[in-house]
Amino acid sequence: MDKNFVTTAFDFQGYKVIKNHGIVRGIIVRSRSLFGNIGAGFQSLVGGDISLYSKLCEQTREDAFKNMLEHASSLGANAIIGMKYDANEIASGITEVLCYGTAVTIEKE
């Protein structure tokens, strides 16, 4: 599935939804490593962006996004509308990232 056919909107200009496949999701659960926590602790002393955590967050979101695309493809969809991210700390240092939306089949109008 083409990642360019994923949107936070509920339609694609110039396309029409011909089939709704339902909700799709990608879930990733990650923990921070001890060494990552130490490195991030040093970065927090000087302030600003904590790049170790930023990279971990971005990679986790990307992995959840890819899982969502695979889920949509397995249903025969060629697009996802209403895509959103959600994140929750499920235990100390362990975070769940969820990427979800509605899988649809679209065609040019």
N, C-alpha and C positions, 0 to 999 in steps of 0.2 A: 504494500500500500504506500502511496506517495505521501510523505509527511507534509507536503504543500497543500493537501486537501484536508487539513485539520484546522478548525477555527473555533474561537470563543463565541462567535456569532451563531445565529441559528439558521443561517442560509448562506449560500454562495451566489454572488451576483452572476447572472448569466446561466445558472444551473437550476434544475428543479429536483427535489427529492422524489424518487420513485419507489423507494422501499425503506422502511425503518426497521433496523435489525435489533434495536434495543440498546441498553446501557452496556458500555465496555469500560474496562478499567485495567490499570497496571499498578501493581503494588510492590513496593520495595521497602524492606526494613533494614536499617543500617545502624551500626554502633560506631562510636568513636574509639580509636585505639589509644592505648596509654601514651605512646610516643606522640601521636597527634595532639592529645590533650596537653602534653608538656610543651610542644612547639607552639601551639595556639596560646598557651599561657604566657610564653615569652612575647609573642606578638601583641597580646593585649596590654602588656606593660607600656608599650610605646603608643598605643592607641591606633585608631584607623581600622581599615579593613583587615580582618583576620583571614588571610588568603587560604590557609589550610581548611578552614570550615567552609569558606565560599566554594572552593573546588569540590569538596565532598558534597555539599548541597547541590551544586550544579550537576555533578555526575549522577547523583541519586535521582534528581528530577528527569534527567535524560534517560536513565534506565527505566524508570516508571513509564515514561512516554513511549519508549520502544515496546515495552510489554503491552501497553494499550493498543498500539498499532498492530501487533501480532494477534491480539484478541479480536480486533475488528476484522482483520484479514481472514481469520479462521471462520468468521460468520458470513464471509462473502461481500463485505462492505467495501466501498472504495473511497469513503470520506467519513469524517467525524465532525459533528457540530456540537456546540455548547461545551467545549473542552474546558476543564478546570483542574487545578491542583489543590490538594489539601495535605496537611502534615500534622501529625500528632506525636507527642512523646508518649510512648507506651510503657516505658520503664526508664530509670535513670540512665541517661546516655544512649538510649535506644529510641530511634525515631522511625515512624512509618510515613512514607510519602505515597500518596494516592493520586493518580492521574486518571480522570474519567470524562466521559462524554457520551453522546448518542451516535452509534454507528448507523450510517445510512448508505444507500446506493443513490448516486446522483447521475444525471445526464444533462448535456447541454440543452438549453431551451430552443 
